[in-house]
Amino acid sequence: NAGVTQTPKFQVLKTGQSMTLQCAQDMNHEYMSWYRQDPGMGLRLIHYSVGAGITDQGEVPNGYNVSRSTTEDFPLRLLSAAPSQTSVYFCASSYSSGVRSDTQYFGPGTRLTVL
Amino acid sequence: AQTVTQSQPEMSVQEAETVTLSCTYDTSESDYYLFWYKQPPSRQMILVIRQEAYKQQNATENRFSVNFQKAAKSFSLKISDSQLGDAAMYFCAYRSAAFGNEKLTFGTGTRLTIIP
């Protein structure tokens, strides 16, 4: 049981480049989400998914795309990277019972720098 | 919209002493969850403790306990017998209990330093 995994751990991009941050979980969790962490601002929700084929926007979705084709994977795409997207990105997942939801568990994070 | 406020950017405590981290939140909901997450230098977000708003009893996990004051919308974390491994950023977080509303709202964090 690996929990929530993220790749890569570190990435440097040039402005305008695209890339995909990978997230996978092996706990059969329905709910998955992406957060970004900036200094002094805590974590903010980018996008989330309540199940395969269903995604929705969070607090700061601009510049990011997501898809959820399987329960296990929830990749985050940056279509044209900007310096403002320099941040640490966390993926999280939880089991939603349909009545009361469970605690979210976080991946190890990806530190992204956009030059 | 819900907000979470951590008014102590930094705290320090002597090893083996007790420290309390403060958190207040604002919500119009009656049913929700509150969490404390720890983020050590490794960057991993680690769940420390969780409180369900409908439970009057304060949650405890070994040396970690909370003081949950629902009417005051206050949720402080007490760390007893502080250890060097407790040094980290601590984040308070709120989540609605409504199904489908899984979003976590975080405070800005408190950096805890343990003095040997």
Interface residues (C-beta under 8 A of the other chain):
Chain A: Y31 S33 Y35 G40 M41 G42 L43 R44 L45 Y48 V50 G58 E59 V88 F90 A92 S94 S96 G98 V99 R100 S101 T103 Q104 Y105 F106 P108 G109 R111
Chain B: V4 Y33 F35 Y37 S42 R43 Q44 M45 L47 R50 F91 A93 R95 A97 F99 G100 E102 K103 L104 F106 G107 T108 G109
